[in-house]
Amino acid sequence: MTAGGLLSPYRVLDLTTERGLLCGQILGDLGADVIQVEPPGGSRARRIGPFVGDEPHPDRSLFWWAFSRNKRSVTLNLESDAGRVMLQRLVEGAHFLIESDTPGRLAARGLGYDDLAAVNPALICVSISPFGQNGPKAGYADSDLAIMAAGGPLLLTGDDDRPPVRLSVPQAYLHASAEAAAAAMIAHNERQRSGRGQHVDVSAQQAVAAATQSGILSTAVGFFDLKRVAGGARYGPFTVRFNYPARDGYVSITHGFGSSFGPFTRRLMEYVYDEGFCDEATRDKDWLGYVEQLLFGQEPIEEFDRVKQVIENCTRTKTKAELFDAAHRRDLLVAPVATMAEVAESPQLMARGYWCDLEHPELGRTVRYPGPFARLSCAPITYRRRPPTVGEHNAEIYAGELGCTPADLAALSTQGVI
């Protein structure tokens, strides 16, 4: 471990597009030297809005900013022979390479895992793709909507009386990227023992399948299929509700049963009773065995619907802050549904120093970023670099490390290699 971060001795070549940018950022946050390898003109991820000042520009994409801090940028045309040779020279000194190309496309250009391992046997190559590197869907076109549908979570997104809807912010490749970063570390642990690299194959479909938690297993174990309901979920004949109105917005309540959630629901109903919104019989239902009572008809579904209405009658009279305070005092699974402004102004986040300011000298301003994903006591995550501009570090890397002269760089630029 060094003062520069857990991964400060290591270099990552990041060839990903919008499919996998987060993976490299995670490794960069942990201290790795991440070099984003982009085509001349910049990654297509830079063309995804919104843009600072509503001005479309490759260096003003907020999508790019969100997933590209703690990286350096070089441009390199991998369609050219010279570009492929330069990448192989970079591979010689790298420890990880992340890519998100269509399966087989890099191999067709002589840049597959076997080709790269021949240059650097210790290299860990991480491939992020929609459906994995092989199988009948390996070459399918992708979108966040398609992957979330193929992996399962889309089933639960939307209203029960219409087709499912996509999430406003694409999620599939965020799941895949996080798993790719973790898998890279597992491979790195093995490399420390054997000295050998390996190929890590991450399927976004499989990554998001895990996001269904146990719901994806419902049919296999003979339980009721999980169905989508806005603000909740449907299990067989009954609907569990999660969102409840407050005086100034909404709160999320985990209103569950059984040994895991029943005790929380018991305390919730004690609170509702103390506030004068239900009687003792409602408060004292068997919340541990309530699912079985509903499934076997001992408790009518209409009675469960009445209980949910009783809870709503209570929450409507309270502010989000009052309900959150009650949750702290009484150990309830109640959390406010925060607006973006409330997140930005959160006293908790501010007290922990969560927000990080980064200088953007190219814009002449400072920009506030969301903070690190973890707080590490011995090697804290730091934001060493703001997201790079297109090819910002070409000279630094090609000249400073590969020995290219200014004339070489000018020729490579003219030839469309960088």
C-alpha positions in Angstrom: 0.0 0.0 0.0 1.3 3.4 -0.9 0.3 7.0 -0.2 -1.0 7.3 -3.7 -3.7 4.8 -3.3 -4.3 1.1 -3.2 -3.6 0.6 -6.9 -1.0 3.4 -7.4 1.7 1.0 -8.7 -0.6 -0.2 -11.5 -1.5 1.0 -15.0 -4.9 0.5 -16.7 -5.5 0.9 -20.4 -9.2 1.8 -20.8 -10.6 1.2 -24.3 -14.2 1.3 -23.2 -17.0 3.4 -24.7 -20.1 4.4 -22.7 -20.5 0.6 -22.1 -17.8 0.4 -19.4 -16.3 3.8 -18.4 -17.2 3.3 -14.8 -14.9 0.3 -14.4 -11.8 2.4 -15.2 -13.0 5.2 -13.0 -13.3 2.9 -10.0 -9.8 1.6 -10.6 -8.6 5.2 -11.0 -10.3 6.2 -7.8 -8.3 3.5 -6.1 -5.1 5.0 -7.3 -4.4 3.3 -10.6 -2.9 5.2 -13.5 -5.8 4.9 -16.0 -5.2 5.9 -19.6 -8.3 6.3 -21.6 -7.6 5.3 -25.2 -10.0 7.1 -27.5 -10.4 7.3 -31.2 -9.2 10.5 -32.9 -11.8 13.1 -32.1 -12.8 11.5 -28.8 -14.9 8.7 -27.5 -18.5 8.5 -28.6 -19.4 8.8 -24.9 -18.4 12.4 -25.1 -21.3 13.0 -27.4 -23.9 12.0 -24.8 -25.6 14.9 -23.1 -26.5 16.8 -21.2 -23.7 19.4 -21.8 -22.4 22.2 -19.7 -24.2 25.4 -20.8 -26.3 23.3 -23.2 -23.3 23.6 -25.6 -22.7 20.2 -27.3 -18.9 19.7 -27.2 -16.7 16.6 -26.5 -15.2 18.3 -23.5 -18.5 19.5 -22.0 -20.5 16.2 -21.7 -21.7 15.7 -18.2 -22.0 12.0 -19.0 -18.3 11.9 -19.8 -17.5 13.9 -16.6 -19.5 11.5 -14.5 -17.4 8.5 -15.4 -14.0 9.8 -16.4 -12.3 11.4 -13.5 -8.8 10.2 -12.4 -8.0 9.3 -16.0 -5.6 10.5 -18.6 -6.6 10.6 -22.3 -4.8 9.7 -25.4 -6.2 9.4 -28.9 -5.3 6.4 -31.1 -6.8 4.9 -34.2 -6.9 1.2 -33.7 -8.1 0.7 -37.3 -4.6 1.6 -38.5 -1.5 -0.6 -38.4 0.5 2.2 -36.7 -2.3 2.6 -34.1 -2.3 -1.1 -33.2 1.5 -1.1 -32.9 1.4 1.8 -30.5 -1.3 0.1 -28.4 0.9 -3.0 -28.2 3.8 -0.8 -26.9 1.5 0.6 -24.3 0.4 -2.9 -23.4 4.0 -3.9 -22.6 3.9 -1.6 -19.5 0.3 -2.1 -18.5 -1.3 -4.3 -15.8 -4.9 -4.1 -16.9 -6.7 -3.5 -20.1 -10.5 -2.9 -20.2 -12.5 -3.0 -23.4 -16.2 -3.0 -24.3 -16.0 -3.6 -28.1 -18.3 -6.0 -29.9 -17.1 -9.6 -29.1 -14.5 -10.7 -31.6 -13.9 -7.3 -33.1 -10.6 -6.6 -31.3 -9.4 -10.2 -32.1 -10.1 -9.6 -35.8 -7.7 -6.7 -35.6 -5.0 -8.7 -33.9 -5.8 -7.2 -30.5 -7.6 -10.1 -28.8 -6.6 -11.5 -25.5 -4.3 -14.1 -26.9 -2.5 -11.4 -29.0 -2.1 -9.1 -26.0 -1.1 -11.9 -23.6 1.7 -12.7 -26.0 3.0 -9.2 -25.6 2.4 -9.1 -21.8 1.6 -12.5 -20.2 0.8 -10.8 -16.9 -1.9 -8.5 -18.4 -5.4 -8.8 -17.0 -7.8 -8.1 -19.9 -11.4 -7.3 -18.9 -14.1 -7.5 -21.6 -17.5 -5.9 -20.9 -20.2 -6.7 -23.4 -24.0 -7.0 -23.6 -24.3 -10.8 -23.5 -20.8 -12.1 -23.0 -18.0 -13.1 -25.4 -19.7 -16.2 -26.6 -23.2 -17.8 -26.9 -26.0 -17.3 -29.4 -26.5 -13.6 -28.4 -22.9 -12.6 -28.2 -23.2 -10.5 -31.4 -26.6 -9.0 -30.7 -27.1 -5.3 -30.9 -27.7 -3.8 -27.4 -29.4 -1.0 -25.5 -30.0 -0.4 -21.8 -33.6 -1.3 -22.4 -32.8 -4.6 -24.1 -30.3 -5.7 -21.5 -32.5 -4.8 -18.6 -35.3 -6.8 -20.3 -33.0 -9.8 -21.0 -31.6 -9.8 -17.5 -35.0 -9.5 -15.7 -35.2 -6.1 -13.8 -37.3 -4.5 -16.5 -40.1 -6.7 -15.5 -40.5 -4.7 -12.3 -40.2 -1.2 -13.8 -43.5 0.6 -14.5 -47.2 0.2 -13.9 -49.0 -3.1 -13.8 -51.6 -2.1 -16.5 -49.1 -1.3 -19.3 -45.8 -2.4 -20.8 -42.6 -1.9 -18.7 -40.6 1.3 -19.0 -36.9 2.0 -19.1 -35.2 3.8 -16.3 -34.4 7.5 -17.0 -30.6 6.9 -16.4 -29.2 3.8 -18.0 -28.2 1.2 -15.4 -27.1 -2.0 -17.1 -23.5 -1.0 -17.8 -23.1 0.6 -14.4 -23.9 -2.9 -12.9 -21.5 -4.5 -15.4 -18.7 -2.0 -14.8 -18.8 -2.4 -11.1 -18.7 -6.2 -11.4 -15.9 -5.8 -13.9 -13.8 -3.8 -11.4 -14.4 -6.3 -8.7 -13.5 -9.2 -11.1 -10.4 -7.4 -12.1 -9.3 -7.3 -8.5 -10.0 -11.0 -8.1 -7.8 -11.7 -11.1 -5.2 -9.4 -9.7 -5.1 -11.4 -6.5 -4.5 -14.6 -8.5 -1.8 -12.8 -10.5 0.1 -11.9 -7.3 0.3 -15.7 -6.6 1.0 -17.0 -10.1 2.4 -14.0 -12.0 -0.1 -14.7 -14.8 -2.8 -12.6 -16.2 -6.2 -13.8 -17.5 -9.2 -12.8 -19.5 -12.3 -11.6 -17.5 -15.5 -11.9 -19.4 -18.4 -9.7 -18.0 -21.9 -10.0 -19.4 -24.1 -7.0 -18.7 -27.1 -9.3 -18.9 -25.8 -11.5 -16.2 -24.7 -8.5 -14.1 -28.2 -7.0 -14.1 -29.8 -10.4 -13.4 -28.3 -10.2 -10.0 -30.1 -6.9 -9.4 -33.4 -8.8 -9.2 -32.1 -10.2 -5.9 -34.1 -13.3 -5.1 -37.0 -12.3 -7.4 -35.4 -14.1 -10.4 -35.7 -17.4 -8.5 -39.4 -17.1 -7.8 -40.6 -19.5 -10.5 -37.7 -21.9 -10.0 -38.6 -22.5 -6.4 -42.3 -22.6 -6.9 -43.2 -19.2 -5.4 -45.4 -16.6 -7.0 -43.9 -14.7 -9.9 -42.9 -11.2 -9.0 -45.0 -8.6 -10.9 -44.5 -4.9 -11.4 -46.7 -2.4 -9.6 -45.9 1.3 -9.5 -44.5 2.1 -6.1 -44.4 -1.6 -5.0 -44.4 -5.2 -6.1 -47.0 -7.9 -6.5 -46.6 -11.3 -5.1 -49.3 -13.6 -6.4 -52.6 -12.3 -5.2 -51.4 -9.4 -3.0 -49.4 -6.2 -3.6 -46.8 -4.8 -1.3 -46.5 -1.1 -1.3 -43.2 0.8 -0.8 -44.0 4.5 -1.5 -46.3 6.5 0.8 -47.2 10.2 0.7 -46.0 12.7 3.3 -47.0 16.3 3.8 -44.1 17.5 1.7 -43.3 14.6 -0.6 -42.9 10.9 -0.3 -41.3 8.3 1.9 -40.2 4.8 1.2 -41.4 2.2 3.7 -40.3 -1.4 3.7 -43.6 -3.0 4.7 -42.6 -6.6 4.8 -43.3 -9.7 6.8 -41.6 -12.9 8.0 -38.6 -13.2 10.4 -36.6 -10.6 8.5 -39.1 -7.7 8.1 -41.9 -8.6 10.4 -40.4 -7.1 13.5 -39.9 -3.8 11.6 -43.5 -3.9 10.5 -44.6 -4.6 14.1 -42.8 -1.4 15.2 -44.2 0.5 12.3 -47.8 -0.4 13.3 -47.0 0.5 17.0 -46.1 3.9 15.7 -49.2 4.2 13.6 -51.3 3.1 16.7 -49.5 5.6 19.0 -50.3 8.4 16.5 -54.0 7.5 16.6 -54.5 5.9 13.2 -55.3 2.3 14.0 -56.8 0.1 16.7 -55.1 -2.5 18.8 -56.3 -5.4 16.6 -54.6 -3.9 13.6 -51.4 -3.1 15.5 -51.2 -6.7 16.9 -51.6 -8.7 13.7 -49.2 -11.6 13.3 -46.7 -9.7 11.1 -44.2 -12.6 11.1 -46.7 -15.0 9.6 -48.7 -12.5 7.6 -47.7 -13.8 4.2 -49.0 -17.3 4.9 -52.2 -15.8 6.2 -52.7 -13.9 3.0 -51.7 -16.8 0.8 -54.0 -19.3 2.5 -57.0 -17.0 2.9 -56.8 -16.6 6.7 -56.5 -12.8 6.1 -58.6 -11.3 3.2 -56.7 -9.3 0.7 -59.2 -6.5 1.3 -58.0 -6.3 5.0 -54.4 -6.0 3.8 -55.5 -3.1 1.5 -57.1 -1.5 4.5 -53.9 -1.7 6.5 -52.0 0.0 3.8 -54.5 2.8 3.7 -54.2 3.1 7.5 -50.5 3.6 7.1 -51.0 6.2 4.4 -53.5 8.1 6.6 -50.8 8.4 9.1 -47.9 9.4 6.8 -50.0 12.0 5.0 -50.1 14.0 8.3 -46.3 14.1 8.8 -43.4 15.7 7.0 -40.6 13.6 5.6 -38.3 14.9 8.3 -40.8 13.9 11.0 -41.2 10.4 9.6 -37.4 10.0 9.3 -37.0 11.1 12.9 -39.5 8.6 14.0 -37.6 5.9 12.0 -34.4 6.8 14.0 -36.2 6.8 17.3 -38.2 3.7 16.8 -36.0 1.6 14.5 -38.3 1.7 11.5 -37.6 1.0 7.8 -38.7 4.4 6.7 -36.6 6.7 4.5 -37.5 10.0 2.8 -37.6 10.1 -1.0 -35.2 12.9 -1.6 -35.3 15.4 -4.4 -32.0 16.3 -6.2 -31.9 19.6 -4.3 -32.3 17.8 -1.0 -29.4 15.4 -1.9 -27.2 18.4 -2.9 -28.0 20.2 0.4 -28.0 17.1 2.6 -26.5 18.0 6.1 -25.3 14.4 6.4 -23.3 14.5 3.2 -21.9 17.9 3.9 -20.9 16.8 7.4 -18.9 13.9 6.0 -17.2 16.1 3.4 -18.8 14.1 0.6 -18.7 16.7 -2.2 -15.4 17.2 -4.0 -14.5 20.3 -6.0 -12.3 19.9 -9.1 -10.7 22.7 -11.1 -11.6 22.8 -14.8 -9.0 25.2 -16.1 -10.2 24.8 -19.7 -13.5 26.4 -18.5 -12.0 28.7 -16.0 -14.2 27.4 -13.2 -14.5 24.9 -10.4 -17.0 22.1 -10.6 -18.5 20.1 -7.7 -18.5 16.4 -8.0 -20.2 13.6 -6.1 -17.7 12.1 -3.6 -15.8 8.8 -3.4 -17.7 5.5 -3.3 -15.9 4.4 -0.2 -13.9 6.0 2.7 -10.6 4.2 3.2 -8.7 5.1 6.3 -5.2 4.1 5.2 -5.3 5.0 1.5 -8.2 7.4 1.1 -9.7 7.9 -2.4 -8.7 11.3 -3.8 -9.7 13.0 -7.0 -6.3 13.7 -8.6 -7.6 14.6 -12.0 -10.7 16.1 -13.5 -12.0 14.3 -16.6 -9.5 14.7 -19.4 -10.1 16.7 -22.6 -9.8 14.8 -25.9 -6.2 13.6 -26.3 -5.0 15.8 -23.5 -2.1 13.6 -22.6 -0.9 12.5 -26.1 2.4 14.3 -25.8 2.9 13.3 -22.1 2.5 9.6 -22.9 3.6 9.2 -26.5 6.6 11.6 -26.3 7.4 11.3 -22.6 7.0 7.5 -22.4 7.2 6.0 -25.9 9.9 8.4 -27.1 8.0 10.0 -30.0 9.5 13.3 -31.2 7.4 16.3 -32.0 7.9 15.5 -35.7 6.6 12.0 -35.0 3.5 13.3 -33.3 2.8 15.7 -36.1 3.1 12.9 -38.6 0.9 10.6 -36.6 -1.7 13.3 -36.4 -1.6 14.1 -40.1 -2.0 10.3 -40.9 -5.0 10.1 -38.6 -3.3 7.7 -36.1 -3.7 10.0 -33.1 
